[in-house]
C-alpha cells in the first residue's frame, strides 16, 4: 500500500496488466474501489462529452458568424 500519488495512479492505469486499483481513505477507515477499466471508461466518456460540446460550440459559431 502506498500514499496517494497521482503520477503513480496514472502509471498504474496505463499499465495493461493492471485491472484493479483500490483507493483507501485512511482518515475515515473507508475504502473506495475504482476499477481501472471503469476509470478509463469515465475518462473516455468525459473527453467524448468535451469534444461533442466543442463541436456544438464551433457549429453555433459558424452559424451565427461569431467565429
C-alpha positions as CSV (number, residue, x, y, z in Angstrom):
1,X,0.0,0.0,0.0
2,X,1.3,3.5,-0.9
3,X,0.2,7.0,-0.1
4,X,-1.8,8.6,-2.8
5,X,0.3,9.8,-5.7
6,X,-1.5,10.9,-8.9
7,X,1.6,10.1,-11.0
8,X,1.7,6.5,-9.6
9,X,-2.1,6.2,-10.2
10,X,-1.8,7.3,-13.8
11,X,1.1,4.9,-14.4
12,X,-0.8,2.0,-12.9
13,X,-3.9,2.9,-15.0
14,X,-1.8,3.0,-18.2
15,X,-0.3,-0.5,-17.5
16,X,-2.5,-3.0,-19.4
17,X,-1.6,-5.7,-16.8
18,X,-3.4,-3.7,-14.1
19,X,-7.1,-4.5,-13.9
20,X,-7.9,-3.1,-10.4
21,X,-6.8,-0.1,-8.5
22,X,-8.0,0.4,-4.9
23,X,-8.1,3.7,-3.0
24,X,-8.3,3.7,0.7
25,X,-9.4,6.7,2.8
26,X,-7.1,6.4,5.9
27,X,-8.8,9.2,7.8
28,X,-12.2,7.6,7.9
29,X,-11.1,4.0,7.5
30,X,-13.4,3.8,4.5
31,X,-12.4,2.2,1.2
32,X,-13.2,3.3,-2.3
33,X,-12.7,0.8,-5.0
34,X,-12.1,2.0,-8.5
35,X,-11.6,-0.5,-11.3
36,X,-9.1,0.7,-13.8
37,X,-11.4,-0.3,-16.7
38,X,-14.2,1.8,-15.2
39,X,-11.9,4.8,-14.6
40,X,-10.6,4.6,-18.1
41,X,-14.2,4.5,-19.5
42,X,-15.1,7.5,-17.3
43,X,-12.1,9.4,-18.8
44,X,-13.0,8.4,-22.3
45,X,-16.6,9.4,-21.8
46,X,-15.6,12.8,-20.3
47,X,-13.3,13.5,-23.2
48,X,-16.1,12.5,-25.7
49,X,-18.5,14.9,-24.0
50,X,-16.0,17.7,-24.1
51,X,-15.3,17.2,-27.8
52,X,-19.0,17.0,-28.6
53,X,-19.6,20.3,-26.6
54,X,-16.8,21.9,-28.5
55,X,-18.2,20.8,-31.9
56,X,-21.6,22.2,-31.0
57,X,-20.0,25.5,-30.0
58,X,-17.9,25.6,-33.2
59,X,-21.0,24.8,-35.3
60,X,-23.0,27.5,-33.5
61,X,-20.2,30.0,-34.1
62,X,-20.2,29.2,-37.8
63,X,-24.0,29.6,-38.0
64,X,-24.0,32.9,-36.2
65,X,-20.8,34.2,-37.8
66,X,-19.3,34.9,-34.4
67,X,-16.1,32.9,-35.2
